[in-house]
Amino acid sequence: MAKKKHSFAWSPIRRLMKQQGASIVARDAVDLLIDHLEKTARSLTEQAKQFTMHAGRKKITKQDLLLAIKYE
């Protein structure tokens, strides 16, 4: 099976899962979490972009992202 190209590195996500008490983590579990994180990041960025455009700006700010998280 061909490896999928992710925006998030695999090892830090696996390490995070282990830090939360998962002593053994399957590769497909890490891949699923990465897919979910990427989907969430894309969605939040799109929402933040809408707030940015509404404010007449081009740069997404921390406040735009906080609003996107709040209204998710």
N, C-alpha and C positions, 0 to 999 in steps of 0.2 A: 504494500500500500504506500502510495506517495505521501511524503510529508506535506502538510499544509503550511503555507507561509502565514505567520501571525504577526500582529503589530506588537504584541507583548511577548517578552522572552519567557520561555518555558520554565527554566530553572528557578527564577525568583517566585513565580506563582506556586510551583511545587513546594518551595521552601516555606512560603506563607502558609500553605495548607498544613505542612508538617508542624509549623509553629503553633497552629491551632489544635494540635493533638492528633492529627491523622498520621500515624506512624508509617503506614504503607499506602502509597498513592499510585493508582493505576494511570498510565499515560493517557488513556481515553478520558479519564475524569479530569485531568489537568486541561486537556484539549477542550473539553466541554465548558469548563469554567472560563478559559481564555475566550472562547467563542461568545459566551454570555457577556463578558467584560467588554469585548470589542463592540458588540451590538449596543450595549448600554452607552458606551462612549460616543458612538456615532449618533445615537438618538439625542443625547444631551447636547452634543455639539451642534446638531441641526436646530434644536430648540433655542440654544444660546445665540445662534446666528440670526434667528428670527427676532430676538430681543435687540440684538445689535442693529439690524437693519431698521427696526421700528424707531430706534433712537437716532437714526441718521448717521451711524458710524460704520467703519469698516473693521475695526479691531474688536475682537471678542474680549471682554474684560472678565475679571473674577466675579463681579456683580451679575453679569449676564449668565454665567455658569451657575451661580448660586440661585438665581431665579429659575433657571431650567431645572435644577435639582428640586427646588421647592414645588414646582408645578408638574413634576413628572408623574 
